[in-house]
Amino acid sequence: PVTWRWSHARHHTDTIIVGRDAEIAVMRPPDLLRAALAFTGILDFRYSLPTLVRNAFGSISPDEKSFIPEMELHKVVTAARWHVAIYVATIVLALCLWSFLPLVLIGLPRLYGSWHMVLTGLLQHIGLADNVTDHRLNTRTVYMNPISRFIYWNMNYHVEHHMFPMVPYHALPRLHELIKHDLPEPNPSMWHAYREVWPVLLKQLQYEDYFLKRELPPTAKPYRDEFHALTVPAAAE
């Protein structure tokens, strides 16, 4: 959780900036098999669990150190050790009881319970522009059904969440109504969003620089390309 807190802070600061954002869900060209496996949680066992164990032994990678403040590094190790201890205790309890029930409650839900998180979460940025500093162009808002919105804590208002991350989840619908004149048209449903993004992913298999350009309404403040063309080289220095 400590690592994720700071990687997510970087994600909000440098959203889909390649080489900076540690949470790009689908890189270009897209690995469609990996994206499909994300719905099962298998990749977390393959990648996140070894990382957790490594952190528990006090090893923190250079990439992690690039976004975790030095004063927070000890918390990474402590949190990882607590998590490993809970997992070990769960396995021991399952063996003692000779029952899968402890594993059904702790650990395995990440395999069979992650599909909705992935279903909603993939739509946040997939297929949109990278290396731009305007959340309206690299982030997607989708109108969702009430059940998904409840489970997702209104994160379907994702452009709004990125622009004003301190606004609590319950206020995001109101925020949307206040600023929607400045935002691209939201997708009316998840089904519509996936129908929109699927052709983009297929085209990126051949042309990885292709992306879906979000159109800003006439009432929106324009994206000033010249500002970013001047500031990016300075930032790189």
ChimeraX commands (.cxc) that place a marker at each C-alpha (Angstrom):
marker #1 position 0.00,0.00,0.00 radius 0.5
marker #1 position 2.86,2.43,0.65 radius 0.5
marker #1 position 4.43,1.75,-2.74 radius 0.5
marker #1 position 1.06,2.09,-4.45 radius 0.5
marker #1 position 0.32,5.36,-2.64 radius 0.5
marker #1 position 3.42,6.99,-4.04 radius 0.5
marker #1 position 3.28,5.37,-7.47 radius 0.5
marker #1 position -0.29,6.64,-7.70 radius 0.5
marker #1 position 0.82,10.12,-6.69 radius 0.5
marker #1 position 3.31,9.98,-9.57 radius 0.5
marker #1 position 0.53,8.66,-11.83 radius 0.5
marker #1 position -1.58,11.71,-11.01 radius 0.5
marker #1 position 1.32,14.09,-11.54 radius 0.5
marker #1 position 2.68,12.53,-14.75 radius 0.5
marker #1 position -0.34,10.73,-16.17 radius 0.5
marker #1 position 0.70,8.45,-19.04 radius 0.5
marker #1 position 4.07,10.16,-19.35 radius 0.5
marker #1 position 6.17,7.27,-20.62 radius 0.5
marker #1 position 9.17,6.65,-18.37 radius 0.5
marker #1 position 7.58,8.52,-15.47 radius 0.5
marker #1 position 4.15,6.98,-14.90 radius 0.5
marker #1 position 4.55,3.61,-13.15 radius 0.5
marker #1 position 0.88,2.69,-13.62 radius 0.5
marker #1 position 0.36,2.59,-17.39 radius 0.5
marker #1 position -2.05,-0.32,-17.72 radius 0.5
marker #1 position -1.59,-0.97,-21.45 radius 0.5
marker #1 position 1.59,0.13,-23.20 radius 0.5
marker #1 position 2.01,0.57,-26.94 radius 0.5
marker #1 position 1.87,-1.60,-28.95 radius 0.5
marker #1 position -0.75,-3.18,-26.69 radius 0.5
marker #1 position -0.19,-6.65,-25.23 radius 0.5
marker #1 position -3.77,-7.90,-25.59 radius 0.5
marker #1 position -3.04,-11.24,-23.89 radius 0.5
marker #1 position -1.68,-9.49,-20.84 radius 0.5
marker #1 position -4.68,-7.15,-20.77 radius 0.5
marker #1 position -7.00,-10.17,-20.88 radius 0.5
marker #1 position -5.08,-11.95,-18.10 radius 0.5
marker #1 position -5.50,-8.87,-15.91 radius 0.5
marker #1 position -9.17,-9.82,-15.53 radius 0.5
marker #1 position -8.10,-12.98,-13.67 radius 0.5
marker #1 position -5.59,-11.47,-11.25 radius 0.5
marker #1 position -2.97,-14.00,-12.37 radius 0.5
marker #1 position -0.50,-11.24,-13.22 radius 0.5
marker #1 position -0.58,-10.01,-9.63 radius 0.5
marker #1 position 0.61,-13.42,-8.45 radius 0.5
marker #1 position 3.26,-13.35,-11.17 radius 0.5
marker #1 position 4.60,-9.83,-10.57 radius 0.5
marker #1 position 3.21,-8.19,-7.43 radius 0.5
marker #1 position 3.72,-11.10,-5.03 radius 0.5
marker #1 position 7.48,-11.41,-5.77 radius 0.5
marker #1 position 7.75,-7.63,-5.37 radius 0.5
marker #1 position 6.01,-7.86,-2.00 radius 0.5
marker #1 position 8.42,-10.56,-0.83 radius 0.5
marker #1 position 11.42,-8.56,-2.10 radius 0.5
marker #1 position 10.23,-5.49,-0.20 radius 0.5
marker #1 position 9.72,-7.60,2.93 radius 0.5
marker #1 position 13.40,-8.53,2.80 radius 0.5
marker #1 position 14.30,-4.84,2.66 radius 0.5
marker #1 position 15.06,-4.61,-1.06 radius 0.5
marker #1 position 13.65,-1.56,-2.84 radius 0.5
marker #1 position 14.28,-1.17,-6.55 radius 0.5
marker #1 position 15.73,1.99,-8.18 radius 0.5
marker #1 position 12.38,2.54,-9.93 radius 0.5
marker #1 position 10.55,2.44,-6.59 radius 0.5
marker #1 position 13.08,4.83,-5.08 radius 0.5
marker #1 position 12.44,7.26,-7.92 radius 0.5
marker #1 position 8.89,7.96,-6.71 radius 0.5
marker #1 position 8.88,6.94,-3.02 radius 0.5
marker #1 position 10.24,9.68,-0.70 radius 0.5
marker #1 position 13.30,8.54,1.24 radius 0.5
marker #1 position 11.58,9.11,4.57 radius 0.5
marker #1 position 8.83,6.66,3.51 radius 0.5
marker #1 position 11.11,3.78,2.50 radius 0.5
marker #1 position 11.04,2.13,5.92 radius 0.5
marker #1 position 7.23,2.08,5.75 radius 0.5
marker #1 position 7.43,0.11,2.50 radius 0.5
marker #1 position 9.41,-2.64,4.24 radius 0.5
marker #1 position 7.18,-2.64,7.34 radius 0.5
marker #1 position 3.96,-2.83,5.33 radius 0.5
marker #1 position 5.36,-5.61,3.14 radius 0.5
marker #1 position 6.36,-7.66,6.19 radius 0.5
marker #1 position 2.89,-7.31,7.69 radius 0.5
marker #1 position 1.30,-8.45,4.44 radius 0.5
marker #1 position 3.63,-11.43,4.09 radius 0.5
marker #1 position 2.94,-12.36,7.72 radius 0.5
marker #1 position -0.81,-12.29,7.09 radius 0.5
marker #1 position -0.46,-14.46,3.99 radius 0.5
marker #1 position 1.76,-16.97,5.79 radius 0.5
marker #1 position -0.66,-17.09,8.74 radius 0.5
marker #1 position -3.55,-17.67,6.32 radius 0.5
marker #1 position -1.75,-20.58,4.64 radius 0.5
marker #1 position -0.83,-22.10,8.01 radius 0.5
marker #1 position -4.43,-21.79,9.21 radius 0.5
marker #1 position -5.70,-23.40,6.01 radius 0.5
marker #1 position -3.32,-26.34,6.53 radius 0.5
marker #1 position -4.24,-26.70,10.20 radius 0.5
marker #1 position -7.96,-26.68,9.42 radius 0.5
marker #1 position -7.40,-28.64,6.22 radius 0.5
marker #1 position -9.79,-26.17,4.58 radius 0.5
marker #1 position -9.71,-23.76,1.67 radius 0.5
marker #1 position -11.90,-21.30,3.56 radius 0.5
marker #1 position -9.06,-19.07,4.88 radius 0.5
marker #1 position -7.64,-18.83,1.35 radius 0.5
marker #1 position -11.10,-18.08,-0.05 radius 0.5
marker #1 position -11.24,-15.09,2.30 radius 0.5
marker #1 position -7.61,-13.89,2.00 radius 0.5
marker #1 position -5.54,-14.17,-1.15 radius 0.5
marker #1 position -7.71,-15.99,-3.67 radius 0.5
marker #1 position -10.28,-13.16,-4.01 radius 0.5
marker #1 position -7.57,-11.34,-5.95 radius 0.5
marker #1 position -7.91,-14.06,-8.59 radius 0.5
marker #1 position -11.67,-14.36,-8.96 radius 0.5
marker #1 position -12.77,-10.96,-7.64 radius 0.5
marker #1 position -10.67,-8.58,-9.72 radius 0.5
marker #1 position -12.65,-8.66,-12.96 radius 0.5
marker #1 position -14.90,-5.70,-12.17 radius 0.5
marker #1 position -12.00,-3.54,-11.02 radius 0.5
marker #1 position -10.22,-4.29,-14.30 radius 0.5
marker #1 position -13.40,-3.89,-16.37 radius 0.5
marker #1 position -13.88,-0.36,-15.08 radius 0.5
marker #1 position -10.23,0.55,-14.52 radius 0.5
marker #1 position -8.95,-0.23,-18.00 radius 0.5
marker #1 position -11.18,2.50,-19.41 radius 0.5
marker #1 position -9.43,5.21,-17.40 radius 0.5
marker #1 position -6.71,5.92,-19.97 radius 0.5
marker #1 position -6.51,3.09,-22.52 radius 0.5
marker #1 position -6.20,4.15,-26.15 radius 0.5
marker #1 position -5.82,7.84,-25.32 radius 0.5
marker #1 position -2.90,10.23,-25.80 radius 0.5
marker #1 position 0.33,9.74,-23.90 radius 0.5
marker #1 position 3.00,12.32,-23.09 radius 0.5
marker #1 position 0.51,15.18,-22.80 radius 0.5
marker #1 position -0.06,17.18,-19.64 radius 0.5
marker #1 position -3.77,17.79,-20.06 radius 0.5
marker #1 position -5.94,15.27,-18.22 radius 0.5
marker #1 position -8.79,15.99,-20.62 radius 0.5
marker #1 position -6.79,14.36,-23.41 radius 0.5
marker #1 position -5.35,11.33,-21.61 radius 0.5
marker #1 position -8.20,10.39,-19.28 radius 0.5
marker #1 position -11.75,9.19,-19.89 radius 0.5
marker #1 position -15.04,9.81,-18.07 radius 0.5
marker #1 position -17.69,7.14,-18.58 radius 0.5
marker #1 position -21.31,7.17,-17.44 radius 0.5
marker #1 position -21.87,3.85,-15.65 radius 0.5
marker #1 position -24.75,1.95,-14.11 radius 0.5
marker #1 position -25.47,2.64,-10.41 radius 0.5
marker #1 position -24.04,-0.70,-9.20 radius 0.5
marker #1 position -20.72,-0.24,-10.96 radius 0.5
marker #1 position -20.55,3.37,-9.81 radius 0.5
marker #1 position -21.10,2.27,-6.21 radius 0.5
marker #1 position -18.43,-0.45,-6.37 radius 0.5
marker #1 position -16.09,1.89,-8.24 radius 0.5
marker #1 position -16.66,4.81,-5.85 radius 0.5
marker #1 position -17.60,7.18,-8.68 radius 0.5
marker #1 position -14.15,6.84,-10.24 radius 0.5
marker #1 position -15.93,6.64,-13.59 radius 0.5
marker #1 position -15.72,10.44,-13.36 radius 0.5
marker #1 position -12.05,9.98,-13.98 radius 0.5
marker #1 position -11.13,13.18,-15.79 radius 0.5
marker #1 position -12.64,15.08,-12.88 radius 0.5
marker #1 position -10.76,12.89,-10.39 radius 0.5
marker #1 position -7.43,13.58,-12.11 radius 0.5
marker #1 position -8.02,17.30,-12.39 radius 0.5
marker #1 position -9.12,17.65,-8.76 radius 0.5
marker #1 position -7.82,14.56,-6.87 radius 0.5
marker #1 position -8.64,15.98,-3.43 radius 0.5
marker #1 position -12.36,16.10,-4.19 radius 0.5
marker #1 position -14.00,13.18,-2.30 radius 0.5
marker #1 position -15.66,10.42,-4.31 radius 0.5
marker #1 position -19.20,11.35,-3.28 radius 0.5
marker #1 position -18.76,14.88,-4.70 radius 0.5
marker #1 position -17.47,13.81,-8.13 radius 0.5
marker #1 position -20.93,13.79,-9.80 radius 0.5
marker #1 position -21.49,17.37,-8.62 radius 0.5
marker #1 position -18.01,18.36,-9.77 radius 0.5
marker #1 position -18.78,16.85,-13.16 radius 0.5
marker #1 position -21.86,19.02,-13.54 radius 0.5
marker #1 position -19.83,22.11,-12.65 radius 0.5
marker #1 position -17.00,21.62,-15.13 radius 0.5
marker #1 position -18.43,19.45,-17.92 radius 0.5
marker #1 position -18.45,22.47,-20.25 radius 0.5
marker #1 position -14.65,22.26,-20.20 radius 0.5
marker #1 position -14.39,18.48,-20.77 radius 0.5
marker #1 position -14.71,16.08,-23.71 radius 0.5
marker #1 position -18.07,14.37,-24.12 radius 0.5
marker #1 position -18.24,11.40,-21.70 radius 0.5
marker #1 position -18.85,7.91,-23.03 radius 0.5
marker #1 position -22.52,7.09,-22.36 radius 0.5
marker #1 position -21.74,3.52,-21.16 radius 0.5
marker #1 position -18.94,1.01,-20.63 radius 0.5
marker #1 position -20.12,-0.87,-23.70 radius 0.5
marker #1 position -19.82,2.30,-25.79 radius 0.5
marker #1 position -16.34,3.00,-24.37 radius 0.5
marker #1 position -15.04,-0.48,-25.20 radius 0.5
marker #1 position -16.56,-0.33,-28.69 radius 0.5
marker #1 position -14.70,2.95,-29.13 radius 0.5
marker #1 position -11.35,1.74,-27.82 radius 0.5
marker #1 position -11.19,-1.74,-29.41 radius 0.5
marker #1 position -10.47,-0.49,-32.98 radius 0.5
marker #1 position -7.82,1.82,-31.52 radius 0.5
marker #1 position -6.01,-1.09,-29.84 radius 0.5
marker #1 position -6.11,-3.14,-33.02 radius 0.5
marker #1 position -4.66,-0.25,-35.01 radius 0.5
marker #1 position -1.93,0.27,-32.39 radius 0.5
marker #1 position -0.72,-3.28,-33.08 radius 0.5
marker #1 position 0.49,-1.94,-36.45 radius 0.5
marker #1 position 0.92,1.77,-35.71 radius 0.5
marker #1 position 1.91,2.21,-32.07 radius 0.5
marker #1 position 1.82,6.01,-32.34 radius 0.5
marker #1 position -1.91,5.93,-33.13 radius 0.5
marker #1 position -4.28,7.09,-30.40 radius 0.5
marker #1 position -7.80,8.35,-29.91 radius 0.5
marker #1 position -7.82,12.13,-29.85 radius 0.5
marker #1 position -10.39,13.55,-27.48 radius 0.5
marker #1 position -12.31,16.48,-28.92 radius 0.5
marker #1 position -12.83,19.43,-26.60 radius 0.5
marker #1 position -16.16,21.28,-26.86 radius 0.5
marker #1 position -16.28,24.90,-28.09 radius 0.5
marker #1 position -16.86,26.03,-24.50 radius 0.5
marker #1 position -13.59,24.43,-23.27 radius 0.5
marker #1 position -10.31,26.20,-22.73 radius 0.5
marker #1 position -8.06,25.02,-25.58 radius 0.5
marker #1 position -4.99,22.85,-25.14 radius 0.5
marker #1 position -2.00,25.13,-25.74 radius 0.5
marker #1 position 0.52,23.02,-27.65 radius 0.5
marker #1 position 3.05,25.84,-27.76 radius 0.5
marker #1 position 3.26,26.00,-23.96 radius 0.5
marker #1 position 4.16,22.35,-23.71 radius 0.5
marker #1 position 6.54,22.42,-26.65 radius 0.5
marker #1 position 8.54,25.07,-24.79 radius 0.5
marker #1 position 8.41,23.57,-21.29 radius 0.5
marker #1 position 9.12,19.90,-22.00 radius 0.5
marker #1 position 12.78,20.40,-23.10 radius 0.5
marker #1 position 13.38,22.67,-20.11 radius 0.5
marker #1 position 11.99,20.03,-17.77 radius 0.5
marker #1 position 14.20,17.39,-19.37 radius 0.5
marker #1 position 17.28,19.47,-18.63 radius 0.5
marker link #1:1,2 radius 0.2
marker link #1:2,3 radius 0.2
marker link #1:3,4 radius 0.2
marker link #1:4,5 radius 0.2
marker link #1:5,6 radius 0.2
marker link #1:6,7 radius 0.2
marker link #1:7,8 radius 0.2
marker link #1:8,9 radius 0.2
marker link #1:9,10 radius 0.2
marker link #1:10,11 radius 0.2
marker link #1:11,12 radius 0.2
marker link #1:12,13 radius 0.2
marker link #1:13,14 radius 0.2
marker link #1:14,15 radius 0.2
marker link #1:15,16 radius 0.2
marker link #1:16,17 radius 0.2
marker link #1:17,18 radius 0.2
marker link #1:18,19 radius 0.2
marker link #1:19,20 radius 0.2
marker link #1:20,21 radius 0.2
marker link #1:21,22 radius 0.2
marker link #1:22,23 radius 0.2
marker link #1:23,24 radius 0.2
marker link #1:24,25 radius 0.2
marker link #1:25,26 radius 0.2
marker link #1:26,27 radius 0.2
marker link #1:27,28 radius 0.2
marker link #1:28,29 radius 0.2
marker link #1:29,30 radius 0.2
marker link #1:30,31 radius 0.2
marker link #1:31,32 radius 0.2
marker link #1:32,33 radius 0.2
marker link #1:33,34 radius 0.2
marker link #1:34,35 radius 0.2
marker link #1:35,36 radius 0.2
marker link #1:36,37 radius 0.2
marker link #1:37,38 radius 0.2
marker link #1:38,39 radius 0.2
marker link #1:39,40 radius 0.2
marker link #1:40,41 radius 0.2
marker link #1:41,42 radius 0.2
marker link #1:42,43 radius 0.2
marker link #1:43,44 radius 0.2
marker link #1:44,45 radius 0.2
marker link #1:45,46 radius 0.2
marker link #1:46,47 radius 0.2
marker link #1:47,48 radius 0.2
marker link #1:48,49 radius 0.2
marker link #1:49,50 radius 0.2
marker link #1:50,51 radius 0.2
marker link #1:51,52 radius 0.2
marker link #1:52,53 radius 0.2
marker link #1:53,54 radius 0.2
marker link #1:54,55 radius 0.2
marker link #1:55,56 radius 0.2
marker link #1:56,57 radius 0.2
marker link #1:57,58 radius 0.2
marker link #1:58,59 radius 0.2
marker link #1:59,60 radius 0.2
marker link #1:60,61 radius 0.2
marker link #1:61,62 radius 0.2
marker link #1:62,63 radius 0.2
marker link #1:63,64 radius 0.2
marker link #1:64,65 radius 0.2
marker link #1:65,66 radius 0.2
marker link #1:66,67 radius 0.2
marker link #1:67,68 radius 0.2
marker link #1:68,69 radius 0.2
marker link #1:69,70 radius 0.2
marker link #1:70,71 radius 0.2
marker link #1:71,72 radius 0.2
marker link #1:72,73 radius 0.2
marker link #1:73,74 radius 0.2
marker link #1:74,75 radius 0.2
marker link #1:75,76 radius 0.2
marker link #1:76,77 radius 0.2
marker link #1:77,78 radius 0.2
marker link #1:78,79 radius 0.2
marker link #1:79,80 radius 0.2
marker link #1:80,81 radius 0.2
marker link #1:81,82 radius 0.2
marker link #1:82,83 radius 0.2
marker link #1:83,84 radius 0.2
marker link #1:84,85 radius 0.2
marker link #1:85,86 radius 0.2
marker link #1:86,87 radius 0.2
marker link #1:87,88 radius 0.2
marker link #1:88,89 radius 0.2
marker link #1:89,90 radius 0.2
marker link #1:90,91 radius 0.2
marker link #1:91,92 radius 0.2
marker link #1:92,93 radius 0.2
marker link #1:93,94 radius 0.2
marker link #1:94,95 radius 0.2
marker link #1:95,96 radius 0.2
marker link #1:96,97 radius 0.2
marker link #1:97,98 radius 0.2
marker link #1:98,99 radius 0.2
marker link #1:99,100 radius 0.2
marker link #1:100,101 radius 0.2
marker link #1:101,102 radius 0.2
marker link #1:102,103 radius 0.2
marker link #1:103,104 radius 0.2
marker link #1:104,105 radius 0.2
marker link #1:105,106 radius 0.2
marker link #1:106,107 radius 0.2
marker link #1:107,108 radius 0.2
marker link #1:108,109 radius 0.2
marker link #1:109,110 radius 0.2
marker link #1:110,111 radius 0.2
marker link #1:111,112 radius 0.2
marker link #1:112,113 radius 0.2
marker link #1:113,114 radius 0.2
marker link #1:114,115 radius 0.2
marker link #1:115,116 radius 0.2
marker link #1:116,117 radius 0.2
marker link #1:117,118 radius 0.2
marker link #1:118,119 radius 0.2
marker link #1:119,120 radius 0.2
marker link #1:120,121 radius 0.2
marker link #1:121,122 radius 0.2
marker link #1:122,123 radius 0.2
marker link #1:123,124 radius 0.2
marker link #1:124,125 radius 0.2
marker link #1:125,126 radius 0.2
marker link #1:126,127 radius 0.2
marker link #1:127,128 radius 0.2
marker link #1:128,129 radius 0.2
marker link #1:129,130 radius 0.2
marker link #1:130,131 radius 0.2
marker link #1:131,132 radius 0.2
marker link #1:132,133 radius 0.2
marker link #1:133,134 radius 0.2
marker link #1:134,135 radius 0.2
marker link #1:135,136 radius 0.2
marker link #1:136,137 radius 0.2
marker link #1:137,138 radius 0.2
marker link #1:138,139 radius 0.2
marker link #1:139,140 radius 0.2
marker link #1:140,141 radius 0.2
marker link #1:141,142 radius 0.2
marker link #1:142,143 radius 0.2
marker link #1:143,144 radius 0.2
marker link #1:144,145 radius 0.2
marker link #1:145,146 radius 0.2
marker link #1:146,147 radius 0.2
marker link #1:147,148 radius 0.2
marker link #1:148,149 radius 0.2
marker link #1:149,150 radius 0.2
marker link #1:150,151 radius 0.2
marker link #1:151,152 radius 0.2
marker link #1:152,153 radius 0.2
marker link #1:153,154 radius 0.2
marker link #1:154,155 radius 0.2
marker link #1:155,156 radius 0.2
marker link #1:156,157 radius 0.2
marker link #1:157,158 radius 0.2
marker link #1:158,159 radius 0.2
marker link #1:159,160 radius 0.2
marker link #1:160,161 radius 0.2
marker link #1:161,162 radius 0.2
marker link #1:162,163 radius 0.2
marker link #1:163,164 radius 0.2
marker link #1:164,165 radius 0.2
marker link #1:165,166 radius 0.2
marker link #1:166,167 radius 0.2
marker link #1:167,168 radius 0.2
marker link #1:168,169 radius 0.2
marker link #1:169,170 radius 0.2
marker link #1:170,171 radius 0.2
marker link #1:171,172 radius 0.2
marker link #1:172,173 radius 0.2
marker link #1:173,174 radius 0.2
marker link #1:174,175 radius 0.2
marker link #1:175,176 radius 0.2
marker link #1:176,177 radius 0.2
marker link #1:177,178 radius 0.2
marker link #1:178,179 radius 0.2
marker link #1:179,180 radius 0.2
marker link #1:180,181 radius 0.2
marker link #1:181,182 radius 0.2
marker link #1:182,183 radius 0.2
marker link #1:183,184 radius 0.2
marker link #1:184,185 radius 0.2
marker link #1:185,186 radius 0.2
marker link #1:186,187 radius 0.2
marker link #1:187,188 radius 0.2
marker link #1:188,189 radius 0.2
marker link #1:189,190 radius 0.2
marker link #1:190,191 radius 0.2
marker link #1:191,192 radius 0.2
marker link #1:192,193 radius 0.2
marker link #1:193,194 radius 0.2
marker link #1:194,195 radius 0.2
marker link #1:195,196 radius 0.2
marker link #1:196,197 radius 0.2
marker link #1:197,198 radius 0.2
marker link #1:198,199 radius 0.2
marker link #1:199,200 radius 0.2
marker link #1:200,201 radius 0.2
marker link #1:201,202 radius 0.2
marker link #1:202,203 radius 0.2
marker link #1:203,204 radius 0.2
marker link #1:204,205 radius 0.2
marker link #1:205,206 radius 0.2
marker link #1:206,207 radius 0.2
marker link #1:207,208 radius 0.2
marker link #1:208,209 radius 0.2
marker link #1:209,210 radius 0.2
marker link #1:210,211 radius 0.2
marker link #1:211,212 radius 0.2
marker link #1:212,213 radius 0.2
marker link #1:213,214 radius 0.2
marker link #1:214,215 radius 0.2
marker link #1:215,216 radius 0.2
marker link #1:216,217 radius 0.2
marker link #1:217,218 radius 0.2
marker link #1:218,219 radius 0.2
marker link #1:219,220 radius 0.2
marker link #1:220,221 radius 0.2
marker link #1:221,222 radius 0.2
marker link #1:222,223 radius 0.2
marker link #1:223,224 radius 0.2
marker link #1:224,225 radius 0.2
marker link #1:225,226 radius 0.2
marker link #1:226,227 radius 0.2
marker link #1:227,228 radius 0.2
marker link #1:228,229 radius 0.2
marker link #1:229,230 radius 0.2
marker link #1:230,231 radius 0.2
marker link #1:231,232 radius 0.2
marker link #1:232,233 radius 0.2
marker link #1:233,234 radius 0.2
marker link #1:234,235 radius 0.2
marker link #1:235,236 radius 0.2
marker link #1:236,237 radius 0.2
view
